[in-house]
């Protein structure tokens, strides 16, 4: 999987091996799609402050440091440490970190907020992407979970069960969309399309309600790909479509079928089928393609940006084009470089290009997803996270930004949910760039991003679907009552500190 060399891999450690289990990451965690940068000085400052605060506050509250960081006060402490390093970007008070009941009251008040995560993953049981198995085994070896230490680890042990726990129990997510990643090599799909829909149907049957939506993943250019669309429409009834214009994102160096959204001969017949079936959401992976990857696979550069989105959206106004990651480019490089680009130009590759499309093409059917973009920037350069939120809302509209976390790669998504609830665009940035305020955690803008925008385009009637407590609500209630046990783990690679 991925493009990393043996030399690069030798410099990496499983993220689960990090010595601290804070509620937010304190350094970049990557899949092996890109080489993560070392912990920045600012991130080390956050880590040091959190260590100090955790020791002090846990002792005052009569609990272990690990337990403290599993609580609402621990989450508040994490954002307080971020503010002390990066400036006052997150709405949090010292009283929340110091007073468990105050933090708990806030958390309980927001637990009922609708959160629709339109970007989630797990891996198939028989995956060949064995780096995830090795990470799982490391957890058992480290003694963090005694149940893992005495038996071989498989993807089945981690991926679906952990997906359910971290998405539906350890976060305020109410509804999720299960998405996928294809490959030119059949064995290296994250999940087969059939597995995706079997999971959707099983989860919703067990829940007694519609808690999981699912994409059908398209592979334009591969033999029989349009027949697969016909089968999906007739038999699977997907909630949307998912595609990677770079083709095989897992093996970019051998990708044989890259494609463009505006390829009239290849794509427009498929769009006609989507429109006729009334399955209107076309969700497309864009971005996460840093210059280092471009050097390795320069032939895919033209397929990774958003230059093909505007024409396709204009020609097919009856479809919605949801751009995953909002095409954010700057992973795998120095976070400071991405911040410097913004400070120098007031733009960010290729997010600003995406935000320009509605005005440039006169369209209203282009949406930006926050998967990885928010996770990456909020812990690497939170001022950039604020700038990107302002850019997307100004260009696309606050009703065209969709919540997604890329869980479970980034661990339980609660830290991201809390990050957006607390984030505000600084006053100076609002004035200079004519950005609107993000507002309160439960205000109109954030309610729209967290759920209402996604519910609208996916035709999800929350009043019909979630009006009556279902089996998942009962499980969640019991889990919280008996003492929630979030792992605070991430799944991926970090740079070693040697």
C-alpha positions, 0 to 999 in steps of 0.5 A: 500500500502507498508510495513509501520507500523501505528507507522511509518506512524505517523512520516510522512508528505505529501511531498506537505506540506513542507514549501519550493518549491525549484526546487530540493528536499532538503530531501528524498521523498518516496512512502510508500514502504520504510521509508524515513530517516530524512533530513541530515545535508548536505541537511539542509545546502542546504535548508538554503543556498537556502532560503538565496539565494532565498530571496536575488536574488528574491529581486534583480530581483524584483520577489517573492521568489516562482517565482524566484525558478520557473525560470532558475535562480532559478534552477541554484541557486539550483545546486550552493547551492549543489556545496557549500555543496557537492563540485563542482559536477555540472556545474553551475556559480553564474552568471546564478543564478544572471542574469536571461537572462544568465540562460534563454539563456542556458535553451532555448538553451537546450530546443530542446534536445531530452529527452526520459523518459522511466520510468513514472507513474500515477494512475488509477481514481478508485485506492484504494491507497488513500494516493495520494488522501490525499496528493492532498487534502493537497495541496488545504488545504494549499492554494497553489492551490485555485482551489483545496480547495473547492471540494473533490479530486480524483486521476483523478484530480491529476494523468493524468492531472498532469502527462501530465503537469509535464512531457510534459509541465514542463520539456524538455521531448519529449517522455515518456514511461508509465509503471505500477505496478501490484498486486495480488489484481486486484484493486491495480494495478496502472493501468490496462493494458487496461488503459495503452494502452487506454492512449497511444492511446489517447495521441498520437491521441491528439498529432498527433504524437507518444509521448507516448509509453507503456509497457504491464505488465506481471505477471508470475505465475498468472493464465492466464498470458500467455494468456494475453501475446498472447492478448497483441501481437495480439491486443495491440502491446506493445512497451515493457514488464514490470515485477516485479520479487518480484511479488506484489510490492505493498503488498510485505508481501503477495506476492504470485507469485515471479519469476526469470528471469532465470526460464527456465520452467516459463519464457523461453516460454514467451521469445520465444513469445516476440522474435517471435513477435519482441517486444524485450525489457523486462523491469524489476524492481530490487532493491529498497529493503533495508535491512529494507525491507529484514527483513520484507520479507526475502523470497523475497530477492533472487528475488530482486537482479540481480543474475538471469539476466546474464543467462537469457540475455545469453540464449536470446541474441535476447532480451534486458533486461532493469533493472529498477532502475539499481537495486539500493538497498540503499533506506530507509537507511542512505544515508551516509551508501551507500556513505560509502559502495562505499568509502570502496569498490568501489562498490554499491549494487546491481548496481555494480553487474549489471555492471559486467554482460556484462564481466562476461557473455559475453553479450551485451543485458543488460541495466540500467535504472536511475529511482529513482537511479538518483533522490535519490542519486543526492539529498542525496549523489551527489558524489555517483550519480557520482560514479554510473554513472561511474560504469554503463557506465564503465560496461554496456557501455555509449550506454546501460544506459537509462534515466528514472525518475519515474515521477510523484512520484518525481514531474516534471522531469526537476530537474533531467534532469538539474541534469544530464546535469550539473553533472560531475564525479570528476577528482579524481574519474575518475582517481582512477576508470578509469571512463570516463568523462560525458562531456557536457550537449549536448555532446555525452554521455548525448545525448545517455543517455537522448534519443538516447539509448532508441530511438535505442532499442525501434525502435523510429525514432525521425526524422520521429516522431518529424520532424514536430511540432505537437499539443503538441509542439504548446501547449508547446510553448503557455504554455512557452509564457504565463508564465510557472507555474511549481509547484515544488512539489513532491508526497510522504512522508517525515519524520517530523522534530519534 
